[in-house]
């Protein structure tokens, strides 16, 4: 039987959670539309607190290991490669023990009992088929940008086959119970008159709602929806990104709120209390998303124990490559990945260039620039992968190629061996067409999904004062890796 559940987010200064409601509704269980363009969303890119460096994924201090944190060392040409097990002692890498994850999940039950009474028990669900998000065609440019930012944030905490894809706009809204299986629909409204009916009404100053259609016989999420009142949220971009991220997680299948007194920094608190957006892939929210995929659907949270998570580690096995790009500050370009509990988190890091590519005097008169280096990463089961990387850019047209060759794999938790000593990974190479993208005074390069490209997505950045380096991450259905290359 298909039913839907819905949660609300309110403004903390004015109201508190009214609760999560579930109501029966018979609806279609159509498959996703076949004639549509669906694309993956690029990785999360951010600036350091001082603005001098750019990072992709969990790249900054405490989020990933430093060079001295990993004991095993070898050299690949001018690059040094390190590996080993590491966990940030302050938990800034998002790591958590099984017991910590269980306590966090139980805090959802505590909040639900507080609001809905002692009989309102929660069970864990199967997140169901991979979802494609579709945005109402009436959304503004800023709203679209913030939806994509939220997807980047959420997707970094999810394995490739569970990430939310981006589909075409919605031209005609569907009733929530009629949203096709495999889709999430998001709407931005002026007020709440077009929102789904709710028997007990909506609380005052509500900002948004999110919910999911559920097959309750097998506890599987089929599809989801989110409605956001732009007039209630206002013009603050951070507040809007928080609300979007929160409601999309409800639409994905997180059907309750966490106890805000125990976990005030969670994205799943019942009201908007702070003016920043937690990085899901570095928080207990992300660990809970990963853990829930390992637990039998229908398991009551009240009876959950650490053993229900199966094999679980709070310490990841890491690969790291680095090179000194030179200059007065001995600027380092670093890249790597950590594998923990079945999920690889690739990252890359380097100093922001002083100019744009086309303004770099060292490239004046050149039509093409090429960076060569190495790739490090993991397969879906954690086997180590290494190979060569080359980024080539046409400086006039600002597009080019990202090619990865001589790809080899070694055993799980292994340091990459000398070239030629591993097992050929796939057919040994991957190739992608990329375009140069600009965000303020920072330039990067991303996949543009041209015909003939391999599956997956590349997100990169030019680093070094004079664009000496190009670094980034490659996310493929069976490979999650980072790369670094020098010009």
C-alpha positions as CSV (number, residue, x, y, z in Angstrom):
1,X,0.0,0.0,0.0
2,X,1.3,3.4,-1.0
3,X,1.1,6.2,1.6
4,X,2.8,9.5,2.1
5,X,4.4,11.1,5.2
6,X,5.1,14.8,5.5
7,X,7.3,17.0,7.8
8,X,7.5,20.7,8.3
9,X,10.2,23.2,9.1
10,X,9.5,26.3,11.0
11,X,11.2,29.5,12.1
12,X,12.8,28.9,15.5
13,X,12.1,32.4,16.8
14,X,8.4,32.0,16.3
15,X,7.3,28.4,16.4
16,X,8.3,24.8,17.0
17,X,7.7,21.6,15.2
18,X,4.1,20.5,14.9
19,X,5.0,17.0,13.8
20,X,5.2,14.5,11.0
21,X,1.9,13.3,9.7
22,X,1.1,10.2,7.6
23,X,-2.1,9.7,5.6
24,X,-3.2,7.0,3.3
25,X,-3.6,7.7,-0.4
26,X,-4.0,5.4,-3.3
27,X,-1.9,6.6,-6.2
28,X,0.0,5.6,-9.3
29,X,3.4,3.9,-9.0
30,X,4.5,4.9,-12.5
31,X,8.2,4.6,-13.4
32,X,10.2,7.7,-14.2
33,X,9.6,9.3,-17.6
34,X,11.8,7.8,-20.3
35,X,12.2,10.8,-22.5
36,X,14.2,13.2,-20.3
37,X,17.7,14.4,-19.8
38,X,19.1,13.3,-16.5
39,X,22.6,14.5,-15.3
40,X,24.7,13.9,-12.2
41,X,25.5,16.9,-10.1
42,X,29.1,18.1,-9.7
43,X,31.0,17.6,-6.5
44,X,30.9,20.2,-3.6
45,X,33.5,23.0,-4.1
46,X,34.4,25.6,-1.4
47,X,36.9,28.2,-0.4
48,X,39.0,28.1,2.8
49,X,38.1,30.4,5.6
50,X,40.8,32.9,4.6
51,X,39.9,32.7,0.9
52,X,43.4,31.7,-0.2
53,X,42.7,28.1,-1.1
54,X,40.1,26.1,-2.9
55,X,38.9,22.7,-1.9
56,X,36.7,20.0,-3.5
57,X,35.0,17.6,-1.1
58,X,36.3,17.1,2.4
59,X,39.6,18.9,1.7
60,X,40.4,21.3,4.6
61,X,42.1,20.9,7.9
62,X,40.7,18.0,10.0
63,X,38.4,16.9,7.1
64,X,41.2,14.9,5.5
65,X,44.7,13.8,6.6
66,X,47.8,16.0,6.3
67,X,50.9,14.7,4.7
68,X,52.5,13.7,8.0
69,X,49.4,11.7,9.1
70,X,50.0,8.8,6.7
71,X,53.0,6.5,7.2
72,X,53.5,4.6,4.0
73,X,55.3,6.6,1.3
74,X,56.4,6.2,-2.3
75,X,57.2,8.4,-5.2
76,X,55.5,8.7,-8.6
77,X,57.8,11.0,-10.5
78,X,57.7,14.4,-8.9
79,X,54.7,13.4,-6.7
80,X,54.8,11.9,-3.3
81,X,52.1,9.3,-2.5
82,X,51.1,8.3,1.0
83,X,48.6,5.9,2.5
84,X,47.4,4.6,5.9
85,X,44.5,4.6,8.3
86,X,43.5,7.9,9.9
87,X,40.7,9.5,11.8
88,X,40.5,13.1,12.9
89,X,40.6,13.1,16.7
90,X,38.1,15.9,16.8
91,X,35.7,14.2,14.4
92,X,35.9,16.9,11.8
93,X,36.2,14.3,9.1
94,X,32.6,13.2,9.8
95,X,33.6,9.9,11.4
96,X,31.5,8.4,14.1
97,X,31.4,5.0,15.9
98,X,28.4,2.7,15.5
99,X,27.3,3.6,19.0
100,X,27.4,7.3,18.2
101,X,25.3,6.8,15.0
102,X,22.7,4.8,17.0
103,X,22.5,7.5,19.6
104,X,21.9,10.1,16.8
105,X,19.2,7.9,15.2
106,X,17.5,7.4,18.6
107,X,17.3,11.2,19.0
108,X,14.8,11.2,16.1
109,X,12.6,8.9,18.1
110,X,13.0,11.1,21.2
111,X,11.8,14.1,19.3
112,X,9.0,12.2,17.7
113,X,7.7,11.0,21.1
114,X,8.0,14.5,22.5
115,X,5.8,16.0,19.7
116,X,3.5,13.1,18.7
117,X,3.2,11.1,21.9
118,X,4.7,7.8,23.2
119,X,2.9,5.6,20.5
120,X,4.5,7.4,17.6
121,X,7.3,4.9,16.9
122,X,9.7,5.3,14.0
123,X,11.1,2.5,11.8
124,X,14.1,2.6,9.4
125,X,13.3,2.5,5.7
126,X,14.8,1.4,2.4
127,X,15.5,4.6,0.4
128,X,14.3,2.9,-2.7
129,X,15.3,3.5,-6.3
130,X,17.8,6.2,-7.3
131,X,15.9,9.5,-7.4
132,X,15.8,12.2,-10.0
133,X,15.0,15.7,-8.7
134,X,12.8,18.0,-10.9
135,X,12.3,21.6,-10.2
136,X,9.1,23.6,-10.8
137,X,9.6,25.6,-13.9
138,X,8.6,28.8,-12.1
139,X,11.6,28.7,-9.8
140,X,14.0,31.6,-9.9
141,X,17.6,31.4,-11.0
142,X,18.8,31.8,-7.4
143,X,16.4,29.1,-6.2
144,X,17.8,26.7,-8.9
145,X,21.4,27.5,-7.9
146,X,20.6,26.8,-4.3
147,X,18.8,23.5,-5.1
148,X,22.0,22.4,-7.0
149,X,24.1,23.5,-4.0
150,X,21.9,21.4,-1.8
151,X,22.3,18.4,-4.1
152,X,26.1,18.7,-4.1
153,X,26.0,18.8,-0.3
154,X,23.8,15.7,0.0
155,X,25.3,13.7,-2.8
156,X,28.8,13.8,-1.3
157,X,27.5,11.7,1.6
158,X,25.9,9.1,-0.7
159,X,27.3,6.2,-2.8
160,X,27.1,6.7,-6.5
161,X,24.1,4.5,-7.1
162,X,22.1,6.3,-4.5
163,X,22.9,9.9,-5.4
164,X,20.1,12.3,-6.5
165,X,20.2,13.1,-10.2
166,X,18.9,16.3,-11.8
167,X,16.1,16.0,-14.3
168,X,14.1,18.4,-16.5
169,X,11.8,21.0,-15.0
170,X,8.2,20.3,-14.0
171,X,5.8,22.2,-16.2
172,X,2.6,20.9,-14.6
173,X,2.6,20.1,-10.9
174,X,1.4,16.6,-9.8
175,X,-0.5,15.8,-6.7
176,X,2.0,14.5,-4.1
177,X,0.5,11.0,-4.3
178,X,0.9,10.9,-8.1
179,X,4.6,11.8,-8.3
180,X,6.2,9.0,-10.3
181,X,8.3,6.4,-8.6
182,X,12.0,7.5,-8.6
183,X,11.3,11.2,-8.7
184,X,11.5,14.1,-6.2
185,X,9.5,17.3,-7.1
186,X,10.4,20.6,-5.5
187,X,8.2,23.7,-5.6
188,X,8.8,27.3,-4.5
189,X,5.6,29.2,-3.7
190,X,4.4,32.6,-2.5
191,X,2.5,31.6,0.5
192,X,0.9,28.1,1.1
193,X,-2.3,28.1,-0.8
194,X,-1.0,25.6,-3.3
195,X,0.5,23.3,-0.8
196,X,-1.0,19.8,-0.1
197,X,-3.9,19.7,2.2
198,X,-3.2,18.9,5.8
199,X,-6.0,18.0,8.2
200,X,-4.6,19.8,11.2
201,X,-3.4,22.8,9.2
202,X,0.1,24.3,9.1
203,X,1.8,26.0,12.1
204,X,2.4,29.8,11.9
205,X,5.5,31.0,10.2
206,X,6.2,27.7,8.5
207,X,9.0,27.8,6.0
208,X,8.7,24.5,4.1
209,X,7.4,21.0,4.0
210,X,8.9,17.8,2.7
211,X,7.6,14.3,2.5
212,X,7.8,11.0,0.7
213,X,5.5,8.4,-0.8
214,X,6.2,5.1,0.9
215,X,5.4,1.4,0.2
216,X,4.6,0.6,3.8
217,X,4.5,-3.2,3.2
218,X,8.2,-3.2,2.5
219,X,9.2,0.2,4.0
220,X,10.5,1.5,0.7
221,X,10.6,5.1,-0.3
222,X,9.1,5.5,-3.8
223,X,9.1,9.2,-4.5
224,X,9.2,12.5,-2.7
225,X,8.2,16.2,-2.7
226,X,9.2,19.5,-1.2
227,X,7.3,22.8,-1.0
228,X,9.1,26.0,0.2
229,X,7.4,29.3,0.9
230,X,9.9,31.9,-0.5
231,X,8.0,34.7,1.1
232,X,8.4,33.2,4.6
233,X,12.1,32.3,4.1
234,X,13.0,35.7,2.7
235,X,16.0,36.8,0.7
236,X,18.8,35.3,2.9
237,X,20.6,32.8,0.6
238,X,22.0,30.8,3.5
239,X,18.6,30.4,5.1
240,X,17.1,29.3,1.8
241,X,19.8,26.8,1.2
242,X,19.3,25.4,4.7
243,X,15.5,25.0,4.1
244,X,16.0,23.4,0.7
245,X,18.6,20.9,2.0
246,X,16.4,20.0,5.0
247,X,13.3,19.5,2.9
248,X,15.1,17.5,0.3
249,X,16.3,15.1,3.0
250,X,12.7,14.7,4.1
251,X,11.7,14.0,0.4
252,X,14.6,11.5,0.2
253,X,13.2,9.5,3.1
254,X,14.2,11.1,6.4
255,X,10.7,11.3,7.8
256,X,11.3,12.9,11.2
257,X,13.3,15.5,13.1
258,X,16.2,15.1,15.5
259,X,16.1,16.3,19.1
260,X,17.5,19.8,18.8
261,X,18.7,19.9,22.4
262,X,21.0,16.9,21.8
263,X,22.1,17.7,18.2
264,X,21.6,21.5,17.7
265,X,24.0,21.5,14.7
266,X,22.2,18.9,12.6
267,X,20.5,19.9,9.4
268,X,17.5,17.9,10.6
269,X,16.5,20.1,13.6
270,X,12.8,21.0,13.5
271,X,13.4,24.7,13.1
272,X,15.8,27.1,11.5
273,X,18.1,28.1,14.3
274,X,21.5,29.0,12.7
275,X,22.7,30.9,9.7
276,X,25.0,28.3,8.1
277,X,24.4,25.1,6.2
278,X,26.1,22.0,7.7
279,X,28.2,20.0,5.3
280,X,26.3,16.7,5.3
281,X,29.3,14.6,4.3
282,X,31.1,15.8,7.5
283,X,28.3,15.3,10.0
284,X,26.3,12.7,11.8
285,X,23.6,13.4,9.3
286,X,25.8,11.9,6.6
287,X,26.8,9.0,8.7
288,X,23.2,8.2,9.5
289,X,22.3,8.2,5.7
290,X,25.1,5.7,5.1
291,X,24.2,3.6,8.1
292,X,20.5,3.4,7.3
293,X,21.3,1.8,4.0
294,X,22.9,-1.1,5.9
295,X,20.1,-1.7,8.4
296,X,17.1,-4.0,7.6
297,X,14.1,-1.9,6.6
298,X,11.4,-1.9,9.2
299,X,13.8,-2.1,12.1
300,X,12.3,0.1,14.9
301,X,14.7,2.8,16.0
302,X,13.7,2.1,19.7
303,X,15.3,-1.3,19.4
304,X,18.3,-0.3,17.3
305,X,21.7,-1.4,18.5
306,X,25.3,-0.9,17.1
307,X,25.3,-4.5,15.8
308,X,22.4,-3.7,13.4
309,X,24.9,-1.6,11.4
310,X,27.0,-4.7,10.6
311,X,30.8,-4.1,10.2
312,X,31.4,-0.5,11.0
313,X,34.6,1.5,11.4
314,X,35.2,5.1,12.5
315,X,38.7,5.0,10.9
316,X,39.1,5.3,7.1
317,X,41.9,4.0,4.9
318,X,43.4,7.0,3.1
319,X,45.4,7.7,-0.1
320,X,47.1,11.1,-0.5
321,X,49.2,12.6,-3.2
322,X,51.0,15.9,-3.0
323,X,53.5,18.2,-4.7
324,X,55.1,21.6,-3.9
325,X,54.0,24.0,-6.6
326,X,56.8,26.4,-5.7
327,X,56.6,30.1,-5.1
328,X,57.5,32.1,-2.0
329,X,55.1,30.2,0.2
330,X,56.0,26.7,-0.9
331,X,52.4,26.2,-2.0
332,X,51.2,22.6,-1.9
333,X,48.7,20.9,-4.1
334,X,47.2,17.9,-2.3
335,X,44.6,15.3,-3.4
336,X,43.3,12.0,-2.0
337,X,40.4,9.9,-0.9
338,X,39.3,8.1,2.2
339,X,37.4,4.8,2.2
340,X,35.2,3.9,5.2
341,X,32.1,1.7,5.6
342,X,31.7,1.2,1.9
343,X,31.9,4.9,0.9
344,X,34.9,6.7,-0.7
345,X,35.2,10.4,-0.2
346,X,37.6,12.0,-2.7
347,X,39.0,15.4,-2.2
348,X,41.4,17.9,-3.7
349,X,43.1,21.1,-2.4
350,X,45.3,24.0,-3.6
351,X,46.0,27.7,-3.6
352,X,43.8,30.0,-5.6
353,X,45.6,31.5,-8.7
354,X,46.4,35.2,-8.8
355,X,44.7,35.7,-12.2
356,X,42.2,34.1,-14.5
357,X,43.6,31.7,-17.1
358,X,43.3,34.1,-20.0
359,X,45.0,36.9,-18.0
360,X,48.0,34.7,-17.0
361,X,51.1,36.3,-18.6
362,X,52.8,33.0,-18.6
363,X,50.2,31.6,-20.9
364,X,50.1,34.6,-23.3
365,X,50.3,33.5,-26.9
366,X,49.6,29.9,-26.1
367,X,46.6,28.2,-27.6
368,X,46.6,25.1,-25.3
369,X,47.8,24.3,-21.8
370,X,48.4,20.8,-20.5
371,X,48.8,19.5,-17.0
372,X,50.0,15.9,-16.3
373,X,50.1,13.9,-13.1
374,X,48.4,11.1,-11.2
375,X,45.1,9.7,-10.0
376,X,44.4,8.0,-6.7
377,X,41.1,6.4,-5.5
378,X,39.0,3.4,-4.7
379,X,36.6,1.0,-6.4
380,X,33.1,0.5,-5.0
381,X,34.4,-2.3,-2.7
382,X,37.5,-0.4,-1.6
383,X,40.2,-1.7,-3.9
384,X,43.0,0.9,-4.4
385,X,43.3,2.4,-7.8
386,X,46.1,4.5,-9.3
387,X,47.0,5.8,-12.8
388,X,48.0,8.8,-14.9
389,X,46.0,12.0,-15.3
390,X,46.1,14.6,-18.1
391,X,44.1,17.8,-18.3
392,X,44.3,19.7,-21.6
393,X,42.5,23.0,-22.1
394,X,42.1,25.1,-25.3
395,X,42.8,28.6,-23.8
396,X,40.7,30.4,-26.4
397,X,37.6,28.2,-26.4
398,X,38.0,27.3,-22.7
399,X,37.1,23.7,-23.1
400,X,39.2,20.5,-23.4
401,X,39.7,17.0,-22.0
402,X,40.3,15.2,-18.8
403,X,41.9,11.8,-19.5
404,X,42.9,9.1,-17.1
405,X,45.1,6.3,-18.4
406,X,47.1,3.2,-17.2
407,X,44.6,2.6,-14.4
408,X,45.5,-0.3,-12.2
409,X,44.0,-1.7,-9.0
410,X,45.4,-3.4,-5.9
411,X,43.9,-5.1,-2.9
412,X,41.7,-3.4,-0.3
413,X,43.6,-1.2,2.1
414,X,46.7,-1.4,-0.1
415,X,49.3,1.2,-0.9
416,X,49.5,1.6,-4.7
417,X,52.4,-0.4,-6.1
418,X,54.8,0.6,-8.8
419,X,53.2,1.2,-12.3
420,X,52.6,-2.2,-13.9
421,X,52.4,-4.2,-10.7
422,X,48.6,-4.0,-10.3
423,X,45.6,-5.5,-12.0
424,X,44.2,-3.6,-15.0
425,X,41.2,-1.6,-13.9
426,X,38.4,-1.9,-16.5
427,X,40.0,-1.3,-19.9
428,X,42.6,0.9,-18.2
429,X,41.4,4.4,-19.2
430,X,38.6,6.9,-18.8
431,X,38.0,10.1,-20.8
432,X,35.8,13.2,-20.4
433,X,35.1,16.4,-22.2
434,X,35.3,19.4,-19.8
435,X,34.5,23.1,-19.9
436,X,36.1,25.9,-17.9
437,X,33.7,27.4,-15.3
438,X,34.1,30.6,-13.4
439,X,32.8,31.4,-9.9
440,X,34.0,34.9,-9.0
441,X,37.7,35.0,-9.4
442,X,38.1,31.2,-9.2
443,X,38.1,29.0,-12.3
444,X,37.6,25.3,-12.5
445,X,36.6,22.7,-15.0
446,X,33.6,20.3,-15.1
447,X,32.2,17.6,-17.3
448,X,30.0,18.8,-20.0
449,X,28.7,15.3,-20.9
450,X,29.6,15.1,-24.5
451,X,28.8,12.1,-26.7
452,X,31.4,9.4,-26.4
453,X,32.5,10.3,-22.9
454,X,32.8,7.6,-20.3
455,X,30.2,7.4,-17.5
456,X,30.9,9.6,-14.5
457,X,31.6,13.2,-13.7
458,X,34.8,15.3,-13.3
459,X,35.0,18.4,-11.1
460,X,38.3,20.2,-11.0
461,X,40.1,23.5,-10.2
462,X,43.2,25.3,-11.4
463,X,45.5,26.0,-8.5
464,X,48.8,27.7,-7.8
465,X,49.6,31.3,-8.2
466,X,50.2,31.0,-11.9
467,X,48.0,28.0,-12.6
468,X,50.9,25.6,-12.0
469,X,48.4,22.8,-11.0
470,X,45.1,21.3,-11.9
471,X,43.4,19.1,-9.3
472,X,40.0,17.6,-8.7
473,X,37.8,14.5,-8.3
474,X,36.5,11.9,-10.6
475,X,33.3,10.1,-9.7
476,X,32.4,7.0,-11.7
477,X,29.9,4.2,-11.1
478,X,32.8,2.0,-9.8
479,X,35.6,4.5,-9.1
480,X,35.8,7.4,-6.7
481,X,39.1,9.1,-7.0
482,X,41.0,12.4,-7.0
483,X,43.8,13.6,-9.2
484,X,46.6,16.2,-9.3
485,X,48.6,17.4,-12.3
486,X,51.2,20.1,-13.0
487,X,51.7,22.3,-16.1
